[in-house]
Amino acid sequence: MTKDKKLEATNVASPRVKSWAIVLEWERPDGTWYTETKTDIPNRVSGQIDDYITELENEKKECRLASFSSRK
């Protein structure tokens, strides 16, 4: 693979998480349920989730690069 092609492959936009929320599914005693979306997350929680999401993004990027490299 030429240097230009490799650079092109790494510059391809990888999917990135734009935003996230926590979705809670509440079950009532009668068996019915509803969902509640939380977007205001305390820093002590959101930092760990941000780190986890960054790991997921990096894994996805590595998979895309490996897939692109195997096509050459």
Number of C-alpha atoms within 10 A of each C-alpha: 8 7 8 8 10 13 11 11 14 14 9 11 9 14 11 13 11 5 7 13 12 12 11 11 11 12 11 9 7 6 7 8 10 9 10 10 11 11 12 9 12 8 10 8 9 15 12 11 16 15 11 12 15 14 12 14 16 15 12 15 18 14 12 17 16 11 11 13 12 8 6 6
